[in-house]
Amino acid sequence: MDNQNKNELDFELLKELYGYLFEDELLEEICTTGKLQNVKQGNYLIDIGDSITFMPLIISGAIKIMREDEAGEDLLLYFIEKGDTCAMTLSCCVKKGTSKIRAVAESDVDLLMIPVDKMEDWMGKYRSWRAFILDSYNNRMEELLETVDTLAFMNMDERVLKYLRDKAMVNHNDVIHATHQEIAADLHTSRVVISRVLKKMEREGIIDLQRSHIKINSL
């Protein structure tokens, strides 16, 4: 496939995903300057301390955004999926700083990487882009507040159920492929606690526990 056909294919994909948000002129610029990248499940897209030279637009798949505490333990902040970008990455782009978060591929992810200088240029050039960035900030802030509420006001049973449902929603699958240890790491607790909670949820008929996966019976 030659470059022209590849660009035309990318443009049609972009128009399908973002045509309801962006005008054709902006889509053409995104198609010309953006770089497609694939990140395999479990791999890092961005790590803490990395220099931010791009902002990601998710084409397919999902990413989980993690924050590290003083002891080096991760805490899940939120998930982002197709059509989303990460507000914390945007903030670092604006300040030309280093990343304060860790972004891990929840599933295999296809991304369009937008150079930082283009992000700034389009803020003044395209009203639709500016609205998208501001909406992204707002949406991620609401998710951060929800995370704070979860930590402050929910017991562990409620936190685990919310986590499983969120994970199912971003993956579009009610079967969760995650070990008890992986769930414990995301929720900043111990595997023993997670195993106890999951067993209780199974007795209550909320989930079915299998050797390699967890089936959610009610979303």
N, CA and C atoms as a LAMMPS dump frame, in Angstrom:
ITEM: TIMESTEP
0
ITEM: NUMBER OF ATOMS
657
ITEM: BOX BOUNDS ff ff ff
-5.0000000000000000e+02 5.0000000000000000e+02
-5.0000000000000000e+02 5.0000000000000000e+02
-5.0000000000000000e+02 5.0000000000000000e+02
ITEM: ATOMS id mol type element x y z
1 1 1 N 0.849 -1.195 0
2 1 2 C 0 0 0
3 1 3 C 0.882 1.242 0
4 2 1 N 0.677 2.186 -0.95
5 2 2 C 1.497 3.384 -0.983
6 2 3 C 1.033 4.387 0.057
7 3 1 N 1.855 5.442 0.288
8 3 2 C 1.564 6.406 1.341
9 3 3 C 0.253 7.135 1.115
10 4 1 N -0.057 7.453 -0.168
11 4 2 C -1.286 8.173 -0.434
12 4 3 C -2.496 7.367 -0.021
13 5 1 N -2.528 6.08 -0.413
14 5 2 C -3.657 5.229 -0.032
15 5 3 C -3.724 5.046 1.464
16 6 1 N -2.556 4.924 2.096
17 6 2 C -2.528 4.762 3.549
18 6 3 C -3.12 5.994 4.225
19 7 1 N -2.745 7.206 3.744
20 7 2 C -3.286 8.427 4.324
21 7 3 C -4.788 8.52 4.112
22 8 1 N -5.248 8.102 2.933
23 8 2 C -6.688 8.142 2.665
24 8 3 C -7.421 7.183 3.602
25 9 1 N -6.836 6.014 3.846
26 9 2 C -7.449 5.057 4.756
27 9 3 C -7.476 5.626 6.175
28 10 1 N -6.366 6.219 6.599
29 10 2 C -6.311 6.823 7.92
30 10 3 C -7.34 7.942 8.051
31 11 1 N -7.518 8.725 6.998
32 11 2 C -8.473 9.827 7.039
33 11 3 C -9.89 9.296 7.218
34 12 1 N -10.23 8.239 6.492
35 12 2 C -11.575 7.677 6.627
36 12 3 C -11.809 7.127 8.027
37 13 1 N -10.766 6.513 8.598
38 13 2 C -10.874 6 9.962
39 13 3 C -11.049 7.154 10.941
40 14 1 N -10.259 8.203 10.76
41 14 2 C -10.376 9.378 11.624
42 14 3 C -11.754 10.018 11.494
43 15 1 N -12.248 10.104 10.281
44 15 2 C -13.565 10.71 10.059
45 15 3 C -14.664 9.884 10.736
46 16 1 N -14.507 8.564 10.689
47 16 2 C -15.474 7.683 11.35
48 16 3 C -15.46 7.882 12.868
49 17 1 N -14.249 8.029 13.429
50 17 2 C -14.106 8.141 14.88
51 17 3 C -14.362 9.552 15.395
52 18 1 N -13.893 10.543 14.637
53 18 2 C -13.885 11.918 15.142
54 18 3 C -14.622 12.918 14.252
55 19 1 N -15.258 12.432 13.188
56 19 2 C -15.958 13.333 12.284
57 19 3 C -17.085 14.108 12.949
58 20 1 N -17.673 13.535 13.997
59 20 2 C -18.75 14.235 14.71
60 20 3 C -18.197 15.358 15.589
61 21 1 N -16.877 15.366 15.815
62 21 2 C -16.25 16.386 16.652
63 21 3 C -15.476 17.421 15.836
64 22 1 N -14.718 16.944 14.849
65 22 2 C -13.768 17.805 14.151
66 22 3 C -14.159 18.019 12.701
67 23 1 N -13.863 19.209 12.174
68 23 2 C -14.088 19.512 10.772
69 23 3 C -13.03 18.821 9.909
70 24 1 N -13.326 18.708 8.626
71 24 2 C -12.432 17.986 7.722
72 24 3 C -11.031 18.595 7.689
73 25 1 N -10.932 19.93 7.775
74 25 2 C -9.621 20.573 7.727
75 25 3 C -8.735 20.111 8.888
76 26 1 N -9.316 20.011 10.071
77 26 2 C -8.553 19.536 11.223
78 26 3 C -8.228 18.059 11.076
79 27 1 N -9.175 17.275 10.59
80 27 2 C -8.918 15.849 10.384
81 27 3 C -7.77 15.64 9.402
82 28 1 N -7.718 16.468 8.384
83 28 2 C -6.617 16.379 7.418
84 28 3 C -5.277 16.66 8.092
85 29 1 N -5.243 17.657 8.972
86 29 2 C -3.994 17.983 9.673
87 29 3 C -3.601 16.859 10.627
88 30 1 N -4.591 16.305 11.325
89 30 2 C -4.316 15.187 12.23
90 30 3 C -3.749 14.007 11.442
91 31 1 N -4.354 13.744 10.297
92 31 2 C -3.92 12.63 9.45
93 31 3 C -2.496 12.842 8.956
94 32 1 N -2.149 14.089 8.646
95 32 2 C -0.833 14.403 8.097
96 32 3 C 0.265 14.374 9.158
97 33 1 N -0.05 14.902 10.356
98 33 2 C 0.997 15.07 11.376
99 33 3 C 1.009 13.97 12.437
100 34 1 N -0.116 13.278 12.615
101 34 2 C -0.185 12.237 13.641
102 34 3 C 0.573 10.981 13.228
103 35 1 N 1.012 10.233 14.215
104 35 2 C 1.744 8.994 13.974
105 35 3 C 1.019 7.842 14.646
106 36 1 N 0.683 6.83 13.847
107 36 2 C -0.004 5.662 14.4
108 36 3 C 0.969 4.791 15.19
109 37 1 N 0.507 4.283 16.331
110 37 2 C 1.35 3.424 17.152
111 37 3 C 0.48 2.35 17.8
112 38 1 N 1.032 1.158 17.91
113 38 2 C 0.345 0.064 18.595
114 38 3 C 1.1 -0.275 19.872
115 39 1 N 0.352 -0.411 20.961
116 39 2 C 0.947 -0.796 22.247
117 39 3 C 0.261 -2.083 22.702
118 40 1 N 1.045 -3.11 22.964
119 40 2 C 0.49 -4.397 23.362
120 40 3 C 0.002 -4.365 24.811
121 41 1 N -0.975 -5.198 25.099
122 41 2 C -1.557 -5.282 26.44
123 41 3 C -0.471 -5.463 27.496
124 42 1 N -0.551 -4.647 28.546
125 42 2 C 0.39 -4.739 29.652
126 42 3 C 1.629 -3.88 29.498
127 43 1 N 1.883 -3.367 28.303
128 43 2 C 3.052 -2.514 28.087
129 43 3 C 2.75 -1.067 28.458
130 44 1 N 3.811 -0.335 28.771
131 44 2 C 3.668 1.072 29.139
132 44 3 C 3.597 1.944 27.885
133 45 1 N 2.675 2.882 27.912
134 45 2 C 2.656 3.935 26.907
135 45 3 C 3.48 5.124 27.397
136 46 1 N 3.271 5.487 28.652
137 46 2 C 4 6.578 29.3
138 46 3 C 4.344 6.125 30.711
139 47 1 N 5.547 6.447 31.17
140 47 2 C 5.923 6.137 32.548
141 47 3 C 6.201 7.433 33.299
142 48 1 N 6.191 7.338 34.599
143 48 2 C 6.461 8.489 35.455
144 48 3 C 7.875 9.004 35.178
145 49 1 N 7.985 10.309 34.97
146 49 2 C 9.274 10.92 34.689
147 49 3 C 9.602 11.055 33.223
148 50 1 N 8.812 10.422 32.34
149 50 2 C 9.056 10.546 30.903
150 50 3 C 8.783 11.975 30.432
151 51 1 N 9.561 12.43 29.477
152 51 2 C 9.275 13.706 28.833
153 51 3 C 8.077 13.535 27.911
154 52 1 N 7.188 14.506 27.921
155 52 2 C 5.985 14.439 27.104
156 52 3 C 6.22 15.196 25.801
157 53 1 N 6.225 14.481 24.699
158 53 2 C 6.429 15.092 23.389
159 53 3 C 5.212 14.926 22.483
160 54 1 N 4.196 14.231 22.966
161 54 2 C 3.002 13.965 22.174
162 54 3 C 1.804 13.828 23.096
163 55 1 N 0.613 13.911 22.532
164 55 2 C -0.603 13.538 23.249
165 55 3 C -1.274 12.423 22.458
166 56 1 N -1.849 11.435 23.158
167 56 2 C -2.438 10.288 22.466
168 56 3 C -3.935 10.456 22.219
169 57 1 N -4.367 10.08 21.03
170 57 2 C -5.782 9.884 20.739
171 57 3 C -5.986 8.389 20.545
172 58 1 N -6.892 7.8 21.298
173 58 2 C -7.077 6.348 21.235
174 58 3 C -7.998 5.992 20.07
175 59 1 N -7.5 5.13 19.199
176 59 2 C -8.276 4.649 18.061
177 59 3 C -9.048 3.389 18.433
178 60 1 N -8.398 2.49 19.158
179 60 2 C -9.061 1.268 19.628
180 60 3 C -8.368 0.783 20.888
181 61 1 N -9.094 0.006 21.685
182 61 2 C -8.534 -0.514 22.925
183 61 3 C -8.756 0.433 24.089
184 62 1 N -8.067 0.172 25.201
185 62 2 C -8.234 0.96 26.424
186 62 3 C -6.909 1.032 27.177
187 63 1 N -6.758 2.095 27.961
188 63 2 C -5.556 2.343 28.752
189 63 3 C -5.965 2.629 30.185
190 64 1 N -5.185 2.133 31.149
191 64 2 C -5.426 2.512 32.535
192 64 3 C -4.341 3.485 32.975
193 65 1 N -4.768 4.509 33.709
194 65 2 C -3.89 5.566 34.173
195 65 3 C -3.616 5.349 35.655
196 66 1 N -2.323 5.239 36.007
197 66 2 C -1.91 4.905 37.359
198 66 3 C -1.118 6.058 37.973
199 67 1 N -1.2 6.16 39.291
200 67 2 C -0.403 7.121 40.055
201 67 3 C 0.414 6.338 41.071
202 68 1 N 1.647 6.77 41.324
203 68 2 C 2.535 6.053 42.236
204 68 3 C 2.647 6.8 43.557
205 69 1 N 2.57 6.065 44.688
206 69 2 C 2.722 6.705 45.984
207 69 3 C 4.195 6.745 46.396
208 70 1 N 4.481 7.259 47.579
209 70 2 C 5.861 7.417 48.035
210 70 3 C 6.582 6.085 48.207
211 71 1 N 5.808 5.025 48.418
212 71 2 C 6.409 3.697 48.587
213 71 3 C 6.6 2.981 47.257
214 72 1 N 6.225 3.642 46.153
215 72 2 C 6.378 3.025 44.845
216 72 3 C 5.233 2.126 44.449
217 73 1 N 4.131 2.165 45.207
218 73 2 C 2.948 1.357 44.893
219 73 3 C 2.016 2.124 43.966
220 74 1 N 1.426 1.414 42.998
221 74 2 C 0.522 2.039 42.039
222 74 3 C -0.898 2.114 42.581
223 75 1 N -1.632 3.122 42.125
224 75 2 C -3.058 3.251 42.4
225 75 3 C -3.744 3.61 41.098
226 76 1 N -4.779 2.854 40.741
227 76 2 C -5.538 3.131 39.528
228 76 3 C -6.338 4.42 39.69
229 77 1 N -6.182 5.341 38.739
230 77 2 C -6.955 6.58 38.753
231 77 3 C -8.206 6.461 37.896
232 78 1 N -8.029 6.041 36.643
233 78 2 C -9.173 5.888 35.755
234 78 3 C -8.743 5.154 34.491
235 79 1 N -9.745 4.748 33.71
236 79 2 C -9.51 4.147 32.405
237 79 3 C -9.852 5.167 31.319
238 80 1 N -9.164 5.093 30.182
239 80 2 C -9.576 5.844 29.004
240 80 3 C -9.675 4.87 27.834
241 81 1 N -10.601 5.152 26.913
242 81 2 C -10.844 4.231 25.814
243 81 3 C -10.982 4.987 24.499
244 82 1 N -11.512 4.309 23.476
245 82 2 C -11.606 4.875 22.129
246 82 3 C -12.27 6.25 22.141
247 83 1 N -11.614 7.205 21.472
248 83 2 C -12.149 8.559 21.413
249 83 3 C -11.703 9.452 22.55
250 84 1 N -10.95 8.891 23.509
251 84 2 C -10.507 9.647 24.683
252 84 3 C -9.047 10.055 24.551
253 85 1 N -8.658 11.01 25.404
254 85 2 C -7.257 11.302 25.645
255 85 3 C -7.095 11.523 27.142
256 86 1 N -5.861 11.693 27.598
257 86 2 C -5.589 11.763 29.037
258 86 3 C -5.335 13.207 29.465
259 87 1 N -6.129 13.697 30.41
260 87 2 C -6.004 15.087 30.864
261 87 3 C -4.642 15.345 31.494
262 88 1 N -4.081 14.369 32.202
263 88 2 C -2.789 14.586 32.842
264 88 3 C -1.684 14.7 31.806
265 89 1 N -1.807 13.966 30.71
266 89 2 C -0.859 14.13 29.611
267 89 3 C -1.007 15.509 28.995
268 90 1 N -2.251 15.956 28.837
269 90 2 C -2.493 17.29 28.28
270 90 3 C -1.851 18.357 29.145
271 91 1 N -1.979 18.222 30.461
272 91 2 C -1.405 19.201 31.381
273 91 3 C 0.11 19.253 31.239
274 92 1 N 0.723 18.079 31.14
275 92 2 C 2.178 18.031 30.966
276 92 3 C 2.592 18.607 29.62
277 93 1 N 1.745 18.395 28.588
278 93 2 C 2.034 18.964 27.269
279 93 3 C 2.084 20.48 27.334
280 94 1 N 1.091 21.064 27.998
281 94 2 C 1.007 22.52 28.085
282 94 3 C 2.215 23.082 28.821
283 95 1 N 2.627 22.423 29.904
284 95 2 C 3.742 22.897 30.709
285 95 3 C 5.093 22.433 30.188
286 96 1 N 5.06 21.574 29.155
287 96 2 C 6.289 20.958 28.622
288 96 3 C 7.091 20.299 29.755
289 97 1 N 6.352 19.587 30.609
290 97 2 C 6.979 18.934 31.751
291 97 3 C 7.1 17.44 31.551
292 98 1 N 7.415 16.745 32.639
293 98 2 C 7.526 15.289 32.6
294 98 3 C 6.26 14.669 33.173
295 99 1 N 6.048 13.424 32.841
296 99 2 C 4.816 12.74 33.216
297 99 3 C 4.742 12.48 34.719
298 100 1 N 3.581 12.713 35.287
299 100 2 C 3.319 12.418 36.695
300 100 3 C 2.513 11.132 36.86
301 101 1 N 2.208 10.498 35.73
302 101 2 C 1.379 9.287 35.76
303 101 3 C 2.046 8.181 34.947
304 102 1 N 1.503 6.97 35.115
305 102 2 C 1.934 5.801 34.34
306 102 3 C 0.72 5.34 33.53
307 103 1 N 0.874 5.241 32.226
308 103 2 C -0.216 4.787 31.36
309 103 3 C 0.115 3.392 30.851
310 104 1 N -0.754 2.424 31.148
311 104 2 C -0.521 1.019 30.818
312 104 3 C -1.641 0.533 29.911
313 105 1 N -1.289 -0.186 28.852
314 105 2 C -2.293 -0.712 27.935
315 105 3 C -3.15 -1.757 28.648
316 106 1 N -4.428 -1.464 28.802
317 106 2 C -5.381 -2.402 29.393
318 106 3 C -5.649 -3.555 28.433
319 107 1 N -5.641 -3.254 27.156
320 107 2 C -5.751 -4.238 26.081
321 107 3 C -4.783 -3.783 24.982
322 108 1 N -4.696 -4.531 23.902
323 108 2 C -3.924 -4.027 22.77
324 108 3 C -4.542 -2.703 22.325
325 109 1 N -3.711 -1.683 22.142
326 109 2 C -4.212 -0.339 21.875
327 109 3 C -3.593 0.205 20.593
328 110 1 N -4.443 0.819 19.759
329 110 2 C -3.979 1.598 18.62
330 110 3 C -4.16 3.069 18.958
331 111 1 N -3.091 3.838 18.782
332 111 2 C -3.082 5.244 19.168
333 111 3 C -2.641 6.113 18.012
334 112 1 N -3.126 7.334 18.02
335 112 2 C -2.617 8.346 17.12
336 112 3 C -1.884 9.364 17.968
337 113 1 N -0.58 9.49 17.749
338 113 2 C 0.253 10.378 18.548
339 113 3 C 0.318 11.756 17.904
340 114 1 N -0.139 12.777 18.643
341 114 2 C -0.174 14.139 18.144
342 114 3 C 0.985 14.919 18.759
343 115 1 N 1.876 15.506 17.939
344 115 2 C 2.981 16.293 18.491
345 115 3 C 2.477 17.451 19.34
346 116 1 N 3.201 17.762 20.404
347 116 2 C 2.794 18.791 21.352
348 116 3 C 2.591 20.146 20.677
349 117 1 N 3.492 20.505 19.767
350 117 2 C 3.373 21.829 19.155
351 117 3 C 2.103 21.965 18.328
352 118 1 N 1.643 20.862 17.73
353 118 2 C 0.396 20.896 16.979
354 118 3 C -0.796 21.066 17.908
355 119 1 N -0.752 20.411 19.06
356 119 2 C -1.827 20.553 20.04
357 119 3 C -2.023 22.026 20.404
358 120 1 N -0.91 22.735 20.643
359 120 2 C -0.989 24.148 21.013
360 120 3 C -1.482 24.992 19.841
361 121 1 N -0.983 24.708 18.646
362 121 2 C -1.376 25.453 17.456
363 121 3 C -2.874 25.322 17.203
364 122 1 N -3.386 24.101 17.309
365 122 2 C -4.802 23.858 17.018
366 122 3 C -5.733 24.464 18.064
367 123 1 N -5.239 24.677 19.276
368 123 2 C -6.07 25.313 20.306
369 123 3 C -6.553 26.69 19.85
370 124 1 N -5.688 27.422 19.142
371 124 2 C -6.073 28.74 18.659
372 124 3 C -6.71 28.712 17.285
373 125 1 N -6.44 27.655 16.526
374 125 2 C -6.865 27.6 15.131
375 125 3 C -8.244 26.976 14.939
376 126 1 N -8.579 25.994 15.783
377 126 2 C -9.833 25.253 15.584
378 126 3 C -10.665 25.274 16.875
379 127 1 N -11.848 25.819 16.78
380 127 2 C -12.744 25.851 17.937
381 127 3 C -13.119 24.434 18.379
382 128 1 N -13.287 23.523 17.41
383 128 2 C -13.676 22.153 17.745
384 128 3 C -12.59 21.457 18.566
385 129 1 N -11.318 21.723 18.223
386 129 2 C -10.215 21.12 18.981
387 129 3 C -10.172 21.672 20.403
388 130 1 N -10.347 22.98 20.519
389 130 2 C -10.346 23.602 21.84
390 130 3 C -11.463 23.029 22.709
391 131 1 N -12.648 22.844 22.118
392 131 2 C -13.766 22.275 22.866
393 131 3 C -13.468 20.841 23.282
394 132 1 N -12.831 20.077 22.401
395 132 2 C -12.472 18.69 22.709
396 132 3 C -11.497 18.625 23.881
397 133 1 N -10.483 19.483 23.873
398 133 2 C -9.491 19.493 24.946
399 133 3 C -10.138 19.878 26.272
400 134 1 N -10.965 20.907 26.251
401 134 2 C -11.623 21.351 27.485
402 134 3 C -12.59 20.289 28.006
403 135 1 N -13.321 19.639 27.107
404 135 2 C -14.222 18.555 27.523
405 135 3 C -13.433 17.394 28.112
406 136 1 N -12.264 17.113 27.526
407 136 2 C -11.426 16.023 28.039
408 136 3 C -10.949 16.334 29.451
409 137 1 N -10.513 17.575 29.688
410 137 2 C -10.14 17.988 31.04
411 137 3 C -11.299 17.768 32.002
412 138 1 N -12.476 18.217 31.606
413 138 2 C -13.643 18.118 32.473
414 138 3 C -14.001 16.661 32.773
415 139 1 N -14.003 15.822 31.745
416 139 2 C -14.363 14.414 31.934
417 139 3 C -13.375 13.698 32.841
418 140 1 N -12.076 13.944 32.622
419 140 2 C -11.078 13.285 33.459
420 140 3 C -11.136 13.812 34.891
421 141 1 N -11.431 15.111 35.075
422 141 2 C -11.557 15.648 36.422
423 141 3 C -12.714 14.986 37.162
424 142 1 N -13.826 14.779 36.471
425 142 2 C -14.95 14.087 37.095
426 142 3 C -14.565 12.673 37.498
427 143 1 N -13.773 11.997 36.655
428 143 2 C -13.338 10.641 36.986
429 143 3 C -12.379 10.642 38.167
430 144 1 N -11.514 11.651 38.248
431 144 2 C -10.616 11.764 39.397
432 144 3 C -11.396 11.989 40.685
433 145 1 N -12.41 12.84 40.619
434 145 2 C -13.253 13.083 41.799
435 145 3 C -13.991 11.804 42.189
436 146 1 N -14.409 11.047 41.186
437 146 2 C -15.075 9.767 41.465
438 146 3 C -14.105 8.804 42.142
439 147 1 N -12.839 8.821 41.712
440 147 2 C -11.827 7.981 42.351
441 147 3 C -11.627 8.376 43.808
442 148 1 N -11.565 9.688 44.063
443 148 2 C -11.425 10.176 45.436
444 148 3 C -12.62 9.738 46.273
445 149 1 N -13.827 9.874 45.725
446 149 2 C -15.028 9.445 46.44
447 149 3 C -14.996 7.948 46.729
448 150 1 N -14.5 7.188 45.752
449 150 2 C -14.403 5.737 45.927
450 150 3 C -13.491 5.395 47.1
451 151 1 N -12.343 6.047 47.159
452 151 2 C -11.388 5.792 48.234
453 151 3 C -11.923 6.252 49.587
454 152 1 N -12.624 7.375 49.585
455 152 2 C -13.055 7.979 50.851
456 152 3 C -14.329 7.364 51.414
457 153 1 N -15.245 6.981 50.538
458 153 2 C -16.587 6.649 51.009
459 153 3 C -17.037 5.221 50.728
460 154 1 N -16.364 4.494 49.858
461 154 2 C -16.788 3.125 49.543
462 154 3 C -15.992 2.117 50.355
463 155 1 N -16.669 1.033 50.785
464 155 2 C -15.932 -0.06 51.404
465 155 3 C -15.283 -0.905 50.304
466 156 1 N -14.461 -1.869 50.687
467 156 2 C -13.7 -2.616 49.694
468 156 3 C -14.607 -3.428 48.767
469 157 1 N -15.701 -3.961 49.284
470 157 2 C -16.629 -4.71 48.428
471 157 3 C -17.128 -3.822 47.295
472 158 1 N -17.518 -2.604 47.62
473 158 2 C -18.03 -1.667 46.615
474 158 3 C -16.934 -1.25 45.641
475 159 1 N -15.721 -1.056 46.136
476 159 2 C -14.61 -0.664 45.273
477 159 3 C -14.278 -1.763 44.266
478 160 1 N -14.279 -3.008 44.731
479 160 2 C -13.969 -4.116 43.83
480 160 3 C -15.039 -4.251 42.754
481 161 1 N -16.307 -4.135 43.152
482 161 2 C -17.393 -4.256 42.178
483 161 3 C -17.321 -3.128 41.149
484 162 1 N -17.065 -1.911 41.591
485 162 2 C -16.935 -0.785 40.66
486 162 3 C -15.763 -1.012 39.71
487 163 1 N -14.659 -1.483 40.252
488 163 2 C -13.475 -1.759 39.436
489 163 3 C -13.797 -2.784 38.347
490 164 1 N -14.443 -3.878 38.714
491 164 2 C -14.774 -4.924 37.748
492 164 3 C -15.724 -4.399 36.676
493 165 1 N -16.72 -3.625 37.097
494 165 2 C -17.668 -3.075 36.121
495 165 3 C -17 -2.066 35.19
496 166 1 N -16.127 -1.215 35.734
497 166 2 C -15.402 -0.251 34.893
498 166 3 C -14.517 -0.979 33.887
499 167 1 N -13.857 -2.006 34.369
500 167 2 C -12.957 -2.786 33.501
501 167 3 C -13.756 -3.47 32.395
502 168 1 N -14.924 -3.998 32.752
503 168 2 C -15.784 -4.654 31.759
504 168 3 C -16.276 -3.654 30.716
505 169 1 N -16.612 -2.447 31.156
506 169 2 C -17.15 -1.45 30.241
507 169 3 C -16.112 -0.981 29.229
508 170 1 N -14.875 -0.717 29.671
509 170 2 C -13.865 -0.211 28.723
510 170 3 C -13.399 -1.31 27.771
511 171 1 N -13.51 -2.57 28.209
512 171 2 C -13.126 -3.689 27.344
513 171 3 C -14.309 -4.261 26.573
514 172 1 N -15.511 -3.762 26.873
515 172 2 C -16.73 -4.235 26.208
516 172 3 C -16.871 -5.747 26.329
517 173 1 N -16.625 -6.231 27.552
518 173 2 C -16.651 -7.671 27.786
519 173 3 C -16.938 -7.912 29.266
520 174 1 N -17.948 -8.725 29.577
521 174 2 C -18.269 -8.999 30.979
522 174 3 C -17.414 -10.109 31.575
523 175 1 N -16.44 -10.595 30.808
524 175 2 C -15.461 -11.564 31.313
525 175 3 C -14.144 -10.819 31.547
526 176 1 N -13.686 -10.817 32.806
527 176 2 C -12.487 -10.08 33.192
528 176 3 C -11.31 -11.043 33.305
529 177 1 N -10.26 -10.771 32.55
530 177 2 C -9.044 -11.589 32.621
531 177 3 C -8.025 -10.831 33.476
532 178 1 N -8.028 -11.136 34.761
533 178 2 C -7.11 -10.487 35.698
534 178 3 C -6.939 -11.394 36.908
535 179 1 N -5.732 -11.491 37.415
536 179 2 C -5.482 -12.278 38.613
537 179 3 C -5.881 -11.48 39.844
538 180 1 N -6.023 -12.171 40.966
539 180 2 C -6.341 -11.498 42.227
540 180 3 C -5.239 -10.514 42.589
541 181 1 N -3.986 -10.877 42.283
542 181 2 C -2.857 -9.997 42.585
543 181 3 C -2.901 -8.732 41.734
544 182 1 N -3.278 -8.87 40.471
545 182 2 C -3.375 -7.698 39.594
546 182 3 C -4.466 -6.745 40.069
547 183 1 N -5.598 -7.292 40.486
548 183 2 C -6.683 -6.452 41.014
549 183 3 C -6.229 -5.76 42.288
550 184 1 N -5.546 -6.504 43.158
551 184 2 C -5.042 -5.931 44.406
552 184 3 C -4.079 -4.781 44.133
553 185 1 N -3.211 -4.951 43.133
554 185 2 C -2.254 -3.897 42.798
555 185 3 C -2.966 -2.647 42.303
556 186 1 N -3.958 -2.824 41.446
557 186 2 C -4.702 -1.677 40.915
558 186 3 C -5.458 -0.936 42.011
559 187 1 N -5.953 -1.672 42.99
560 187 2 C -6.755 -1.068 44.052
561 187 3 C -5.941 -0.746 45.304
562 188 1 N -4.633 -0.971 45.228
563 188 2 C -3.733 -0.583 46.313
564 188 3 C -4.093 -1.301 47.623
565 189 1 N -4.288 -2.621 47.513
566 189 2 C -4.589 -3.428 48.691
567 189 3 C -3.883 -4.771 48.539
568 190 1 N -4.207 -5.734 49.418
569 190 2 C -3.515 -7.023 49.385
570 190 3 C -4.317 -8.064 48.61
571 191 1 N -3.598 -9.065 48.102
572 191 2 C -4.262 -10.146 47.368
573 191 3 C -5.226 -10.911 48.266
574 192 1 N -4.875 -11.087 49.535
575 192 2 C -5.739 -11.811 50.469
576 192 3 C -7.088 -11.111 50.602
577 193 1 N -7.054 -9.795 50.72
578 193 2 C -8.297 -9.021 50.838
579 193 3 C -9.141 -9.186 49.576
580 194 1 N -8.514 -9.076 48.409
581 194 2 C -9.251 -9.202 47.145
582 194 3 C -9.852 -10.596 47.012
583 195 1 N -9.091 -11.623 47.336
584 195 2 C -9.604 -12.998 47.238
585 195 3 C -10.815 -13.189 48.139
586 196 1 N -10.765 -12.633 49.357
587 196 2 C -11.893 -12.746 50.282
588 196 3 C -13.132 -12.04 49.728
589 197 1 N -12.945 -10.851 49.174
590 197 2 C -14.065 -10.092 48.618
591 197 3 C -14.659 -10.814 47.413
592 198 1 N -13.807 -11.333 46.539
593 198 2 C -14.299 -12.024 45.347
594 198 3 C -15.068 -13.284 45.714
595 199 1 N -14.601 -14.022 46.709
596 199 2 C -15.318 -15.212 47.163
597 199 3 C -16.702 -14.846 47.699
598 200 1 N -16.773 -13.767 48.434
599 200 2 C -18.062 -13.292 48.953
600 200 3 C -18.986 -12.904 47.8
601 201 1 N -18.457 -12.202 46.805
602 201 2 C -19.262 -11.802 45.656
603 201 3 C -19.762 -13.014 44.876
604 202 1 N -18.942 -14.065 44.828
605 202 2 C -19.37 -15.279 44.144
606 202 3 C -20.508 -15.947 44.907
607 203 1 N -20.417 -16.001 46.225
608 203 2 C -21.494 -16.589 47.031
609 203 3 C -22.804 -15.83 46.854
610 204 1 N -22.692 -14.527 46.645
611 204 2 C -23.884 -13.699 46.471
612 204 3 C -24.406 -13.707 45.04
613 205 1 N -23.712 -14.424 44.148
614 205 2 C -24.165 -14.556 42.77
615 205 3 C -23.83 -13.375 41.88
616 206 1 N -22.996 -12.462 42.355
617 206 2 C -22.642 -11.274 41.576
618 206 3 C -21.662 -11.626 40.469
619 207 1 N -20.754 -12.552 40.766
620 207 2 C -19.738 -12.972 39.796
621 207 3 C -19.614 -14.492 39.813
622 208 1 N -18.979 -15.015 38.782
623 208 2 C -18.542 -16.41 38.751
624 208 3 C -17.023 -16.405 38.656
625 209 1 N -16.37 -17.116 39.568
626 209 2 C -14.909 -17.187 39.573
627 209 3 C -14.447 -18.437 38.831
628 210 1 N -13.55 -18.232 37.874
629 210 2 C -12.928 -19.327 37.155
630 210 3 C -11.411 -19.239 37.351
631 211 1 N -10.709 -20.265 36.925
632 211 2 C -9.264 -20.294 37.118
633 211 3 C -8.576 -19.112 36.419
634 212 1 N -9.03 -18.772 35.197
635 212 2 C -8.331 -17.767 34.405
636 212 3 C -9.129 -16.476 34.194
637 213 1 N -10.368 -16.415 34.72
638 213 2 C -11.148 -15.214 34.495
639 213 3 C -12.248 -15.058 35.529
640 214 1 N -12.869 -13.897 35.501
641 214 2 C -14.004 -13.585 36.372
642 214 3 C -15.171 -13.154 35.482
643 215 1 N -16.313 -13.797 35.642
644 215 2 C -17.512 -13.444 34.862
645 215 3 C -18.429 -12.597 35.735
646 216 1 N -18.755 -11.396 35.254
647 216 2 C -19.682 -10.525 35.976
648 216 3 C -21.102 -10.868 35.531
649 217 1 N -21.96 -11.175 36.476
650 217 2 C -23.318 -11.61 36.128
651 217 3 C -24.289 -10.461 35.941
652 218 1 N -23.928 -9.285 36.442
653 218 2 C -24.817 -8.134 36.314
654 218 3 C -23.997 -6.86 36.221
655 219 1 N -24.125 -6.164 35.082
656 219 2 C -23.445 -4.891 34.913
657 219 3 C -24.371 -3.728 35.266
